[in-house]
Amino acid sequence: MATDYDEVRSDVKESQENSLEALQSANAPDARSVVLELEETDGLDGAGVPGGEFIAEELIVQVVPQAADEFTCYSCFLVRHRSQIARQKDGHAYCTDCEG
């Protein structure tokens, strides 16, 4: 007798039917109610959402020019005190952190 390996086994077929019946009888929300819940939560003006706030304040920063005893490292571009110069090459200064 030949065996048809493509046919669904009886125990698998019963479990599939039982799980389908369980899903159909469950109190799952329908798509419309989920969409309505999402729309209701969107009305919170971005509270709790990273980057969701809009702050209409102007940032005021005072820029201090580089002092005579300071230099800008050509590698990390940080302003450092002259005592931190490790090397000068082609008119560019490098700090001890970048050369160390």
Buried (B, 14 or more C-beta within 10 A) or exposed (E): EEEEEEEEEEEEEEEEEEEEEEEEEEEEEEEEEEEEEEEEEEEEEEEEEEEEEEEEEEEEEEEEEEEEEEBEBBBEEEEBEEEBBBEEEEEEBBBEEBEE
